[in-house]
Amino acid sequence: MLVSPPLSGPAKTQATNTTGALDALNTLTITDSRGGSQTLYFGADARDEIPVPMFEMPPMPPAGAMDARFETATGGYMVQTHKAKVTDPVEFPVRIQSDAYPITVTWKINGGTASYELTDGVGGKAFRSREMAGTGSLRITNSDVSRISVRLVGDGTLPTEYALSQNYPNPFNPTTSIKYALPLDSRVTVQIYNILGQRVRTLINDNIPAGYHMAEWDGTGNSGQQLASGTYFLQLSATGTNGKTFNEIRKLMLLK
């Protein structure tokens, strides 16, 4: 009879280190209406301690059975990580399989300085992008939504200068996301104007801490009315605690 050798000291240490590092990651839990559930782990692996290939998942189960995984070109994983400091976009697509909708997606962000958003991968047609902070959840009722995505917004490194990105998607319907960067705590206003120069919506008018942030616009005016298709202009104005000011304008296209 063959007997497996006992686990050696170094192997035990490696397993313990991996488990501890995994516990420090953020979680995304997908649950269907029958109670089937899968928890996925993601986040920064500053010390490169987590061997992601170890968490490769088996082939997809038969159609209809509950399954959720980070989707990759080679299959699916239960874990996805990124460097502590990144310069290129980071996005982790999630594939969901179930015949028991609605699906509930719950997240827990375990502190840290990185920030994330959850998107539907189809330009906000299924649900608006959600900033993932602390704990939260959303409910997906559309059974056609079989993929969502976790996107890194900021790795926690403070920006060195003010910036306003082009909204995405653009053109858009029904919602669009606007990302901006503040090197200092700042008083921020974000406003939408029509082509006549009339202010139709104030998205932000508040004190915002330094870092990377995101605002959303759903194409409505200040009174909640749906605005007509066409060209609009977004203006971001910021005044830092040192008195430095920043103003930038972007053109938005709303389509129906």
C-alpha positions as CSV (number, residue, x, y, z in Angstrom):
1,M,0.0,0.0,0.0
2,L,1.3,3.4,-1.0
3,V,1.3,6.0,1.7
4,S,1.7,9.7,1.0
5,P,4.7,11.3,2.7
6,P,3.9,13.8,5.5
7,L,3.7,17.4,4.5
8,S,7.2,19.0,5.0
9,G,7.8,22.0,7.1
10,P,8.5,24.4,4.2
11,A,5.3,23.2,2.4
12,K,3.3,23.8,5.5
13,T,4.7,27.3,5.7
14,Q,3.9,28.0,2.1
15,A,0.3,26.8,2.5
16,T,-0.1,28.9,5.6
17,N,1.3,32.0,3.9
18,T,-0.9,31.5,0.9
19,T,-4.0,31.1,3.1
20,G,-3.2,34.2,5.1
21,A,-2.6,36.3,1.9
22,L,-5.9,35.0,0.5
23,D,-7.8,36.0,3.6
24,A,-6.5,39.6,3.1
25,L,-8.1,39.8,-0.4
26,N,-11.4,41.3,-1.3
27,T,-14.4,38.9,-2.0
28,L,-17.1,38.8,-4.6
29,T,-19.9,36.3,-3.9
30,I,-22.5,35.4,-6.5
31,T,-25.7,33.6,-5.3
32,D,-28.6,32.5,-7.4
33,S,-32.3,32.2,-6.3
34,R,-31.9,28.5,-5.3
35,G,-29.1,29.3,-2.9
36,G,-26.2,28.2,-5.1
37,S,-23.2,30.3,-4.3
38,Q,-19.6,30.9,-5.3
39,T,-17.1,33.3,-3.6
40,L,-14.3,34.7,-5.7
41,Y,-11.2,36.5,-4.3
42,F,-9.4,39.5,-5.8
43,G,-7.0,42.4,-4.9
44,A,-3.4,43.5,-4.7
45,D,-0.8,40.9,-4.0
46,A,2.0,43.3,-2.9
47,R,4.5,40.5,-2.0
48,D,3.6,38.1,-4.9
49,E,2.6,35.5,-2.3
50,I,-0.5,34.0,-4.0
51,P,0.1,31.4,-6.7
52,V,-3.0,32.2,-8.8
53,P,-2.7,29.0,-11.0
54,M,-3.3,27.0,-7.9
55,F,-6.8,28.3,-7.9
56,E,-7.8,27.2,-11.4
57,M,-11.3,25.9,-11.4
58,P,-12.5,22.7,-13.1
59,P,-14.4,22.8,-16.4
60,M,-17.8,24.4,-16.4
61,P,-20.6,22.2,-15.1
62,P,-23.6,21.3,-17.3
63,A,-25.7,24.1,-18.6
64,G,-28.0,25.6,-15.9
65,A,-25.9,24.5,-12.9
66,M,-24.7,27.3,-10.8
67,D,-21.1,28.4,-11.5
68,A,-19.2,31.7,-11.2
69,R,-15.5,32.3,-12.0
70,F,-13.0,34.8,-13.1
71,E,-12.9,34.1,-16.8
72,T,-9.5,33.9,-18.6
73,A,-8.4,32.8,-22.0
74,T,-7.3,29.5,-20.5
75,G,-10.3,28.8,-18.4
76,G,-11.5,30.1,-15.0
77,Y,-10.0,31.0,-11.7
78,M,-11.3,31.5,-8.2
79,V,-8.6,34.1,-7.5
80,Q,-7.3,37.1,-9.5
81,T,-4.6,39.5,-8.3
82,H,-2.8,42.6,-9.5
83,K,0.4,44.4,-8.5
84,A,0.3,46.9,-5.7
85,K,1.2,49.7,-8.1
86,V,-0.1,49.5,-11.7
87,T,0.1,51.8,-14.7
88,D,-2.1,49.8,-17.2
89,P,-5.9,49.2,-16.8
90,V,-6.8,46.2,-14.7
91,E,-10.1,44.4,-15.3
92,F,-11.3,40.9,-14.1
93,P,-14.2,39.6,-16.2
94,V,-16.5,37.3,-14.2
95,R,-18.6,34.6,-16.0
96,I,-21.9,33.5,-14.3
97,Q,-23.9,30.4,-15.2
98,S,-27.3,29.7,-13.6
99,D,-30.9,29.0,-14.6
100,A,-32.2,30.5,-11.3
101,Y,-32.3,34.2,-11.6
102,P,-32.3,36.8,-10.0
103,I,-28.7,36.7,-9.1
104,T,-27.3,38.5,-6.1
105,V,-23.8,39.9,-6.2
106,T,-22.2,40.8,-2.9
107,W,-18.8,42.3,-2.3
108,K,-16.5,43.0,0.7
109,I,-13.6,45.3,0.2
110,N,-11.1,44.6,3.0
111,G,-9.7,48.1,3.5
112,G,-6.5,48.9,1.7
113,T,-6.0,51.8,-0.6
114,A,-7.1,50.4,-4.0
115,S,-10.6,51.2,-5.3
116,Y,-12.8,49.1,-7.6
117,E,-16.0,49.3,-9.6
118,L,-18.4,46.6,-10.7
119,T,-19.7,46.9,-14.3
120,D,-22.1,44.9,-16.5
121,G,-19.7,44.9,-19.4
122,V,-22.3,46.2,-21.8
123,G,-22.1,49.9,-21.3
124,G,-24.5,50.1,-18.4
125,K,-27.5,48.6,-20.2
126,A,-28.1,46.0,-17.4
127,F,-27.0,48.1,-14.4
128,R,-25.0,51.2,-13.6
129,S,-21.4,50.9,-12.7
130,R,-21.1,50.6,-8.9
131,E,-18.2,51.8,-6.9
132,M,-17.2,48.9,-4.6
133,A,-16.4,50.2,-1.1
134,G,-16.8,48.4,2.2
135,T,-19.7,45.9,1.8
136,G,-22.5,46.1,-0.7
137,S,-24.6,44.1,-3.1
138,L,-26.7,44.4,-6.2
139,R,-29.5,42.2,-7.7
140,I,-29.4,41.1,-11.4
141,T,-32.8,40.2,-12.7
142,N,-31.9,40.0,-16.4
143,S,-31.0,36.4,-17.2
144,D,-29.2,37.5,-20.3
145,V,-26.5,39.0,-18.1
146,S,-24.0,36.2,-17.9
147,R,-20.8,38.3,-17.5
148,I,-19.9,41.1,-15.2
149,S,-16.5,42.7,-14.5
150,V,-14.5,44.0,-11.6
151,R,-12.4,47.0,-12.7
152,L,-9.5,48.6,-10.8
153,V,-10.2,52.4,-10.5
154,G,-7.2,53.4,-8.5
155,D,-4.3,51.4,-7.0
156,G,-4.2,53.6,-3.9
157,T,-1.2,55.7,-5.1
158,L,-2.3,59.3,-4.9
159,P,-2.3,61.1,-8.2
160,T,0.4,63.7,-8.7
161,E,-1.9,66.1,-10.7
162,Y,-5.5,66.9,-11.3
163,A,-7.1,65.1,-14.2
164,L,-10.5,64.5,-15.8
165,S,-10.9,61.4,-18.1
166,Q,-13.2,61.2,-21.0
167,N,-16.5,59.7,-19.9
168,Y,-17.1,56.0,-20.8
169,P,-19.0,54.9,-22.7
170,N,-19.4,57.8,-25.1
171,P,-21.8,58.0,-26.8
172,F,-23.9,56.5,-24.0
173,N,-27.4,55.3,-23.1
174,P,-28.6,55.1,-20.4
175,T,-25.6,55.9,-18.1
176,T,-22.0,57.0,-18.4
177,S,-19.1,57.1,-15.9
178,I,-16.7,60.0,-15.4
179,K,-13.4,59.4,-13.6
180,Y,-11.3,62.1,-12.2
181,A,-8.1,62.5,-10.1
182,L,-7.4,64.8,-7.2
183,P,-3.8,65.2,-5.8
184,L,-5.2,67.1,-2.8
185,D,-8.3,67.3,-0.8
186,S,-10.4,69.6,-2.9
187,R,-13.7,71.4,-3.2
188,V,-15.2,69.9,-6.4
189,T,-18.1,70.7,-8.6
190,V,-19.1,68.6,-11.6
191,Q,-21.8,70.1,-13.8
192,I,-23.5,69.3,-17.1
193,Y,-24.4,72.0,-19.7
194,N,-26.4,71.8,-22.9
195,I,-25.2,73.2,-26.2
196,L,-26.8,76.6,-25.3
197,G,-24.6,76.8,-22.3
198,Q,-27.4,76.2,-19.8
199,R,-26.6,74.2,-16.7
200,V,-28.9,71.2,-16.7
201,R,-27.4,69.0,-13.9
202,T,-25.1,69.3,-11.0
203,L,-23.5,66.0,-10.3
204,I,-21.1,67.0,-7.5
205,N,-20.8,70.0,-5.2
206,D,-18.8,68.8,-2.2
207,N,-15.5,68.5,-0.5
208,I,-13.7,65.4,-1.9
209,P,-10.6,63.7,-0.5
210,A,-7.5,63.3,-2.6
211,G,-7.4,60.2,-4.8
212,Y,-9.1,58.6,-7.8
213,H,-12.9,59.0,-8.0
214,M,-15.8,58.3,-10.3
215,A,-19.1,60.1,-10.9
216,E,-22.1,58.8,-13.0
217,W,-24.7,60.6,-15.1
218,D,-27.9,58.9,-16.2
219,G,-28.9,61.5,-18.8
220,T,-31.4,63.3,-16.4
221,G,-31.7,66.9,-15.4
222,N,-31.8,68.4,-11.9
223,S,-35.5,67.8,-11.6
224,G,-35.1,64.1,-12.6
225,Q,-36.5,64.7,-16.1
226,Q,-35.0,62.7,-19.0
227,L,-33.0,65.0,-21.3
228,A,-33.1,64.8,-25.1
229,S,-30.5,63.1,-27.2
230,G,-27.6,65.3,-28.2
231,T,-24.4,66.9,-27.2
232,Y,-23.7,68.0,-23.7
233,F,-20.6,69.4,-21.9
234,L,-19.3,68.3,-18.5
235,Q,-17.2,70.7,-16.5
236,L,-15.2,69.8,-13.5
237,S,-13.9,72.6,-11.2
238,A,-11.7,71.9,-8.2
239,T,-9.9,74.0,-5.6
240,G,-7.3,72.3,-3.5
241,T,-6.5,72.9,0.1
242,N,-3.4,74.8,-1.1
243,G,-5.6,77.2,-3.2
244,K,-4.6,75.6,-6.5
245,T,-7.5,75.5,-9.0
246,F,-8.3,73.1,-11.9
247,N,-11.0,73.4,-14.6
248,E,-11.6,70.9,-17.4
249,I,-14.4,70.3,-19.9
250,R,-15.4,67.1,-21.8
251,K,-18.0,66.7,-24.5
252,L,-20.6,64.0,-23.9
253,M,-23.0,62.4,-26.4
254,L,-26.4,61.2,-25.2
255,L,-28.2,58.8,-27.5
256,K,-31.7,57.3,-27.2
